[in-house]
Amino acid sequence: MYLTVTHPPPKANKAMKSHKTAFGVRRTQKSDSGPFLVPRRIQNLLNYQSALARTMYKIFLPAQIAGVLPLILIENQAKLSFIVLLFSAVGQFIVSSVIFYKAAKLFLAGVSSSSNTTPMLKNGIGALNYAEEAAKTITVMYVLISTITFCMYRRKFASIIRRVITVKVLTSQIGLDPPLRARWLPMMLHVPLAMAAIIEFHNAREISTVLSLVVRYSCEIMVGTIVVFFIQLLYLVESTLGYLNDHLLKLTTTDHPDKYKKLSVMSDCHHHLCSACHFINTFHSFPLLFLYFSVFVNLVVLIFKTISVLASLSLTGILTFGTVLTSYIARSWYVVYICSRTSDQTKLFNKNLFEMILFDPTEESTVYVKKLMLHLEMKREFEFHAKGFFTVDYPLLHSIAAVATSYLVILVQTSNK
């Protein structure tokens, strides 16, 4: 017969200091007041949590400055953010549905009255104004889709961070230290929007106009923050891939005794980084789809309005529409730039490895077998896409520009009749 005794949980050891790091991850350290022996497995876990917290802080630093994304991603606030955005998006969707109905009705009425071109002109310009309201709705829906995606794929995000930390640990075994840091340049994407907001708030005279501007620019800032977060994640992977490519070229030109051991570790790192690219793309597929749809609609509307205010020589209108237009163009170009650059880095690693296999003077057959097997294992390349609808690359910008130009030509010709 056995007697089971339940002990109360032990009190916290005074020799331990526990404090919160970024995003509430607790890290335990040993103080100087007394010795404390920690098993190796637990110590490794604590080190992993510490590195995870530091890396998340570096990634989220621009988002924390913007002050929006932590509200979406922190688990305790995800439901609140979702409810607020859901109600705002439903309201915008209902209003825009009514606007679309009125726009279609007026536009079809103008087309049917072929005896006079004036109704056609007025209704066409009215439909353009309704399209601007639709573009605002698309922006709100983009924020909603991004929020839902972040709530659904929180585990995917944890997998991204886990892969990057694994690469950091693996590279430390061979004496490498890839930089994990946030970039400040993507934060400049908020500057044109801030300038446009200052101009419009300065010229606003009614309370309803001010409230409308608050809602609009809040959504725009959230969109910009989500885009900056996506860019920062890709910068993290791209800089690590570039670091590995540079060291692979150094191994190609030198006869290092542990060359193949380093190649094996770098092969594993490349595999983890390609998996991180896959998770990032899964995390942002729907947001990318809505992003470029909203960019296209806003591009047509804003360019046409900029042309209109250029004709009237309105300095305020030129500055407002010009700065917002600059923000959309810079945002869409930056996403394409970092996606294309990351994809090129994944391909460059395989290319460098193939050249090393081809031009290595070693003639041992076993070495060739190892190299070929390594190359086959490394044959992983990645291209970013928006749920398979299109590839996020430079031809996408060309397609958007071509279609937007066609629509603008039609609008300008119609308005000049």
C-alpha positions in Angstrom: 0.0 0.0 0.0 1.3 3.4 -1.0 0.6 6.7 0.5 0.4 9.6 -1.9 1.4 12.9 -0.5 0.7 16.1 -2.4 3.1 18.9 -1.7 2.3 22.5 -2.3 4.2 24.2 -5.2 7.6 25.3 -4.1 8.1 29.0 -3.5 10.2 31.0 -5.8 13.9 30.7 -5.1 15.4 33.9 -3.8 18.5 33.2 -5.9 16.4 33.5 -9.0 15.5 36.7 -10.8 12.5 36.5 -13.1 11.5 39.4 -15.3 9.5 39.9 -18.5 11.1 40.4 -21.8 9.5 41.4 -25.0 5.9 40.2 -25.5 5.6 38.7 -21.9 8.1 35.9 -22.4 9.6 35.2 -18.9 13.3 34.7 -18.6 15.1 33.4 -15.5 18.6 34.4 -14.6 20.9 33.4 -11.8 21.7 36.2 -9.3 24.9 36.8 -7.5 23.4 36.0 -4.1 23.9 32.3 -4.3 24.6 29.3 -6.6 21.9 27.7 -8.5 22.4 24.6 -10.7 20.1 24.3 -13.7 19.9 21.1 -15.8 21.3 21.4 -19.2 18.0 20.8 -21.0 16.2 23.4 -18.9 19.1 25.9 -19.5 18.8 25.3 -23.2 15.1 25.9 -23.1 15.7 29.2 -21.1 18.3 30.3 -23.6 16.0 29.5 -26.5 13.2 31.6 -24.9 15.6 34.4 -24.3 16.8 34.4 -27.9 13.2 34.1 -29.1 12.2 37.2 -27.1 15.1 39.2 -28.2 14.5 38.3 -31.9 10.8 39.1 -31.7 11.6 42.4 -30.2 14.0 43.2 -33.0 11.5 42.2 -35.6 8.6 44.1 -34.0 10.6 47.2 -33.1 9.2 49.3 -36.1 5.7 47.9 -35.4 6.0 48.9 -31.8 6.9 52.4 -32.8 3.9 52.6 -35.1 1.8 51.3 -32.1 -0.7 49.3 -34.1 0.5 45.8 -34.9 1.0 44.7 -31.2 -2.7 45.4 -30.7 -3.5 42.9 -33.5 -0.9 40.2 -32.7 -0.9 40.0 -28.9 -3.2 37.1 -28.1 -5.1 38.8 -25.3 -6.1 41.7 -27.6 -6.7 39.8 -30.8 -10.5 39.3 -30.1 -11.0 42.9 -29.2 -9.2 44.1 -32.4 -11.1 41.6 -34.4 -14.5 42.8 -33.1 -13.7 46.5 -33.6 -12.4 45.9 -37.2 -15.3 43.6 -38.0 -17.9 46.2 -37.1 -16.1 48.9 -39.0 -15.6 46.7 -42.0 -19.3 45.6 -42.0 -20.4 49.3 -41.8 -18.1 50.3 -44.6 -19.2 47.3 -46.7 -22.9 48.2 -46.4 -22.2 51.9 -47.2 -20.1 51.0 -50.2 -22.6 48.5 -51.5 -25.2 51.3 -51.5 -22.7 53.6 -53.2 -21.9 50.9 -55.8 -25.6 50.5 -56.5 -26.1 54.3 -57.0 -22.9 54.5 -59.1 -24.0 51.7 -61.4 -27.5 53.1 -61.7 -26.3 56.6 -62.5 -23.7 55.4 -64.9 -26.1 53.2 -66.8 -28.6 56.1 -67.0 -25.9 58.2 -68.5 -25.0 55.6 -71.1 -28.6 55.1 -72.1 -29.0 58.9 -72.7 -26.9 58.9 -75.9 -28.5 62.1 -77.3 -26.6 64.3 -74.8 -23.0 63.7 -73.7 -23.3 66.0 -70.6 -25.1 63.4 -68.4 -22.6 60.8 -69.5 -19.7 63.1 -68.4 -21.2 64.0 -65.1 -22.2 60.5 -64.2 -18.8 59.2 -65.3 -17.1 61.6 -62.9 -19.6 60.7 -60.2 -18.8 57.0 -60.7 -15.1 57.9 -60.2 -16.0 59.5 -56.9 -17.8 56.4 -55.9 -14.8 54.3 -56.9 -12.8 56.4 -54.4 -15.2 55.3 -51.7 -14.8 51.7 -52.9 -11.1 52.1 -52.6 -11.5 53.1 -49.0 -13.7 50.1 -48.4 -11.0 47.8 -49.9 -8.5 49.3 -47.5 -10.7 48.5 -44.5 -11.3 45.0 -45.9 -7.6 44.6 -46.3 -7.1 45.4 -42.6 -9.9 43.0 -41.7 -8.4 40.2 -43.8 -5.0 40.8 -42.3 -6.4 40.6 -38.8 -8.2 37.4 -39.5 -5.1 35.9 -41.1 -2.9 36.9 -38.1 -5.4 35.3 -35.7 -5.6 32.1 -37.8 -1.9 31.7 -38.5 -0.3 32.6 -35.1 1.3 29.2 -35.1 2.8 29.8 -38.5 4.3 33.0 -37.2 5.8 31.0 -34.3 7.3 28.6 -36.9 8.9 31.5 -38.7 10.7 32.7 -35.5 11.6 29.1 -34.6 13.3 28.5 -38.0 15.3 31.7 -37.7 16.4 30.9 -34.2 17.4 27.4 -35.4 19.5 28.9 -38.1 21.2 31.2 -35.5 22.0 28.2 -33.3 23.3 26.1 -36.3 25.5 28.8 -37.7 27.1 29.4 -34.2 28.4 25.8 -34.4 30.6 26.6 -37.3 31.7 30.0 -36.1 29.2 32.2 -38.1 27.0 34.9 -36.7 24.3 36.1 -39.1 22.9 39.5 -38.2 19.3 39.6 -36.9 18.3 43.2 -36.9 15.4 45.4 -38.0 15.7 47.9 -40.8 14.7 51.5 -40.3 14.2 52.4 -44.0 10.8 50.7 -44.3 9.5 53.0 -41.6 9.9 55.9 -44.2 6.8 54.5 -45.9 4.7 56.2 -43.2 6.2 59.7 -44.0 4.1 60.5 -47.2 0.9 59.4 -45.4 1.8 61.6 -42.4 2.3 64.6 -44.6 -1.0 64.1 -46.4 -2.8 63.7 -43.0 -1.3 66.9 -41.7 -2.4 68.8 -44.8 -6.0 67.4 -44.8 -6.4 67.9 -41.0 -5.2 71.5 -41.4 -7.8 72.2 -44.0 -10.7 70.3 -42.4 -13.4 72.7 -41.0 -16.3 70.3 -40.0 -16.4 67.6 -37.3 -17.8 65.0 -39.8 -14.8 65.6 -42.1 -12.3 65.3 -39.2 -13.9 62.0 -38.0 -13.9 60.7 -41.6 -10.2 61.6 -41.9 -9.4 59.9 -38.5 -11.0 56.6 -39.7 -9.4 56.8 -43.1 -5.8 57.5 -41.9 -6.1 55.1 -39.0 -6.8 52.3 -41.6 -4.0 53.6 -43.8 -1.6 53.5 -40.9 -2.6 50.0 -40.0 -2.1 48.9 -43.6 1.3 50.5 -43.7 2.2 48.9 -40.4 1.2 45.4 -41.7 3.3 46.0 -44.8 6.3 47.2 -42.8 6.0 44.1 -40.6 6.0 41.8 -43.7 9.0 43.7 -45.1 10.9 43.3 -41.8 10.3 39.6 -41.7 11.6 39.2 -45.2 14.6 41.4 -44.5 15.4 39.1 -41.6 15.4 36.0 -43.9 17.1 37.8 -46.9 20.0 39.2 -44.8 20.6 35.7 -43.4 20.6 34.2 -46.8 22.9 36.8 -48.1 25.3 36.2 -45.2 25.3 32.4 -46.0 25.9 33.2 -49.7 28.9 35.3 -48.9 30.5 32.6 -46.8 29.7 30.0 -49.4 31.7 32.0 -51.9 34.6 32.2 -49.4 34.5 28.4 -49.0 34.6 28.0 -52.8 37.9 30.0 -53.0 39.7 28.4 -50.0 40.6 24.8 -49.0 39.3 24.7 -45.5 39.7 21.4 -43.7 36.1 21.5 -42.4 34.6 22.6 -45.7 32.1 19.8 -46.0 31.0 20.0 -42.4 30.3 23.7 -42.9 28.5 23.0 -46.2 26.3 20.5 -44.4 25.3 23.0 -41.7 24.7 25.7 -44.3 22.6 23.2 -46.2 20.4 22.8 -43.2 20.3 26.6 -42.7 19.1 27.1 -46.3 16.4 24.5 -45.8 15.1 26.2 -42.6 15.2 29.6 -44.3 13.2 28.4 -47.3 10.7 26.9 -44.9 10.5 30.3 -43.2 9.8 31.9 -46.6 7.0 29.4 -47.1 5.5 30.2 -43.7 5.8 34.0 -44.4 4.1 33.6 -47.7 1.3 31.6 -46.1 1.0 34.2 -43.4 0.6 37.0 -45.9 -1.0 35.5 -49.1 -4.5 37.0 -48.6 -3.1 40.4 -47.4 -0.9 40.6 -50.5 -3.9 39.8 -52.7 -5.9 42.6 -51.2 -2.9 44.9 -51.0 -2.3 45.0 -54.8 -6.0 45.1 -55.5 -6.3 48.2 -53.4 -3.1 49.6 -54.9 -4.5 49.3 -58.4 -7.9 50.9 -57.6 -6.3 53.7 -55.6 -3.6 54.2 -58.2 -6.2 54.9 -60.9 -8.3 57.2 -58.7 -5.4 59.2 -57.3 -3.6 59.7 -60.6 -6.8 60.9 -62.2 -7.5 63.3 -59.3 -3.9 64.5 -59.3 -4.2 65.3 -63.0 -7.5 67.1 -62.3 -6.0 69.3 -59.6 -3.0 70.0 -61.8 -5.4 71.6 -64.3 -6.9 73.7 -61.5 -3.5 74.6 -60.0 -4.7 73.8 -56.5 -1.5 73.5 -54.4 -3.3 71.8 -51.5 -4.8 69.2 -53.7 -1.5 68.5 -55.5 0.3 68.0 -52.2 -2.5 65.8 -50.7 -3.0 63.5 -53.7 0.6 63.5 -54.7 1.8 62.4 -51.2 -0.8 59.7 -50.9 0.0 58.5 -54.4 3.7 58.4 -53.5 2.9 56.3 -50.5 1.0 53.7 -52.5 3.7 53.5 -55.2 6.5 53.2 -52.6 4.6 50.6 -50.7 3.9 48.4 -53.7 7.4 48.8 -55.0 9.1 48.0 -51.7 7.1 44.7 -51.2 8.0 43.6 -54.7 11.7 44.6 -54.2 12.1 42.6 -51.0 10.2 39.6 -52.3 12.3 39.5 -55.5 15.5 40.0 -53.5 14.7 37.1 -51.1 13.8 34.8 -54.0 17.0 35.7 -55.8 19.0 34.9 -52.6 17.5 31.4 -52.4 18.4 30.7 -56.0 21.9 32.2 -55.7 22.8 29.7 -52.9 22.0 26.8 -55.2 23.9 28.4 -58.1 27.0 29.0 -55.9 26.9 25.4 -54.7 26.7 24.1 -58.2 29.7 26.1 -59.3 31.6 24.8 -56.3 30.7 21.2 -57.4 31.7 21.9 -61.0 35.1 23.7 -60.4 36.4 21.9 -57.3 39.7 20.3 -58.2 39.1 17.3 -55.9 38.8 14.0 -57.8 37.6 11.6 -55.1 34.4 9.9 -56.2 33.0 9.8 -52.6 33.4 13.6 -52.4 31.5 14.0 -55.6 28.7 11.8 -54.4 28.5 13.8 -51.2 28.4 17.1 -53.1 25.8 15.9 -55.5 23.6 14.6 -52.7 24.1 17.9 -50.9 23.2 19.8 -54.1 20.0 17.7 -54.6 19.1 18.3 -51.0 19.7 22.0 -51.4 17.6 22.4 -54.6 15.0 24.6 -52.9 13.9 27.9 -54.4 11.0 30.0 -53.5 8.8 32.6 -55.2 6.3 34.7 -53.4 2.7 34.7 -54.6 -0.7 35.9 -53.6 -2.7 32.6 -53.2 -1.5 31.6 -56.7 -3.2 34.5 -58.5 0.0 36.2 -59.4 3.7 36.1 -58.5 5.0 39.0 -56.5 7.8 40.2 -58.8 8.7 43.1 -61.0 6.5 42.1 -63.9 3.5 42.6 -61.5 4.4 46.3 -61.2 4.6 46.5 -65.0 1.1 44.8 -65.4 -0.4 47.2 -62.8 1.1 50.2 -64.5 -0.1 49.1 -68.0 -3.7 48.4 -66.9 -3.8 51.7 -64.9 -2.5 53.6 -67.9 -5.3 52.1 -70.1 -8.0 53.1 -67.6 -6.5 56.6 -67.2 -6.5 57.2 -70.9 -10.1 56.3 -71.1 -11.0 58.6 -68.1 -9.0 61.5 -69.5 -10.6 61.3 -72.9 -14.0 61.0 -71.4 -13.5 64.0 -69.1 -12.3 66.1 -72.0 -15.4 65.6 -74.2 
